[in-house]
Amino acid sequence: MTDIYGYIRVSTKEQNEDRQYVALNELNIPEENIYMDKQSGKDFDRPQYKKLVNKLKPGDLLYVSSIDRLGRNYEEIQNQWRVLTKEKGIDIAVLDMPLLDTRLNKDLMGTFIADLVLQILSFVAQNEWENIKKRQEEGIAAAKARGVRFGRPEIKNPADFAKIVREWEQKHISFDEALTRCGMSKATFYRRLREYRLSSRK
C-alpha cells in the first residue's frame, strides 16, 4: 500500500515554514507523515529527515515544495535522490518543478530529462545557498548593530482554541469563522492546528 509523505525544511528557527506546510496540507498528506527540520541544507544529517527515510518503503510517494528544501549541497542532493528513488524505491514529486516527478515519463528520454533538470537545479540551489549565506551574514550583522529585532510578534492561541477546532471539525462553524474567532491567517491556523494535534497525542 502506497503511503504519502511530505518533507519541510527551513534553514533557521527564525524562518517561517507556513508556506511549505500549507502547500503540503492541501495535498491531504496525513499530519503524522509530514516531517520538518529547522536546519541548514548543507548536508542531510538532520533528525527528522533521517526518521522520514527510515519510514519510507518501496512505492511510497514523497512531496517537497522545491529542490532546495530537500537540500542545498549539489553532490549530496544527487546522492540522496538516488538513495530515495533507487535504493528505497519511492517516487518523489517536487511541487514547483513538474518535470521532477518520478511518477511521470519513466521511459529513457523522460529519465534523461529529469536527471538533467535535477543536476541543474541542485547546482543552482548550492550556488544560491552560498550567495544567500554570505548576504545574510552581512545583513544580519548590520541590522543587529542598528538594534533591529527580527521576527513578527507571536499570535497566541485564544483560550477556547480547542473548542473552536472541535466546532470546525464537526462542521458547526465554517473555516472562515474559525479563522476570524482565532484572529489568525490560514497559514498560522494550520500551523497551530498541527501543534495542537501533536500535543494532544502525547
HUSULCOR-V13118 format. One record per pair of residues at least 6 apart in sequence whose ideal C-beta (glycine too) atoms are under 8 Angstrom apart, sorted by the first residue. I is the first residue (numbers start at 1). GAP is how many residues later the second one is. Records with the same first field share a line. If there is no record, write none. Layout:
I=GAP + GAP
This chain:
1=58
2=57 + 58 + 59
3=30 + 54 + 57 + 58
4=23 + 24 + 25 + 26 + 29 + 56 + 57 + 58 + 59
5=24 + 28 + 29 + 30 + 47 + 50 + 51 + 55 + 56 + 57 + 58
6=18 + 21 + 23 + 27 + 28 + 29 + 56 + 57 + 58
7=27 + 28 + 29 + 41 + 42 + 45 + 55 + 56 + 57 + 62 + 63
8=9 + 12 + 13 + 16 + 26 + 27 + 28 + 29 + 57 + 61
9=11 + 27 + 28 + 29 + 30 + 32 + 37 + 40 + 60 + 61 + 62
10=6 + 7 + 10 + 26 + 27 + 28
11=27 + 28 + 29 + 30
12=26
13=25
14=136 + 137
15=23
17=19 + 21 + 174
18=169 + 170 + 172 + 173
19=46 + 168
20=45 + 49
21=13 + 15 + 166 + 169 + 170 + 173
22=164 + 165 + 168
23=42 + 72
24=10 + 39 + 41
25=9 + 165
27=36
29=34
31=163 + 166 + 167
34=160
35=13 + 14 + 16 + 17
36=12
37=9 + 10 + 11 + 12
39=7
40=32
41=27 + 28 + 29 + 30 + 31 + 32 + 84 + 88
42=29 + 30 + 31 + 87
43=28 + 30 + 33
44=6 + 27 + 32 + 36
52=10
53=30 + 31 + 35
56=6 + 28 + 32 + 34
57=31 + 32 + 33
58=30 + 31 + 32
59=30 + 31 + 32
60=28 + 30 + 31
61=29 + 30 + 31 + 32 + 42
62=22 + 28 + 29 + 30 + 31
63=29 + 30 + 32
64=6 + 28 + 29 + 30 + 31
65=29 + 30 + 31
66=28 + 29 + 30 + 31
67=10 + 27 + 30 + 33 + 51 + 54 + 55 + 58
68=53 + 57 + 60 + 61
70=7 + 10 + 11 + 24
71=6 + 9 + 51 + 54
72=53 + 54 + 56 + 57
73=53
74=48 + 49 + 51 + 52
77=41 + 45 + 48 + 49
78=40 + 41 + 44
81=11 + 37
84=6 + 8
85=6 + 7 + 17
91=10 + 11 + 12
92=8 + 9 + 10
93=7 + 8 + 9 + 10
94=6 + 7
97=20 + 24
98=6
99=14 + 15 + 18
100=14 + 17 + 18 + 21
102=12
104=6
105=6 + 8 + 9
140=10
143=7
155=28 + 29 + 33
157=25 + 35 + 39
158=6 + 23 + 24 + 25
160=21
161=21 + 31 + 35
162=34
164=9 + 14 + 17 + 18
165=13 + 28 + 31
167=6 + 11
168=6 + 7 + 9 + 10
173=8
178=11
179=6 + 7 + 10
182=7 + 10
184=8
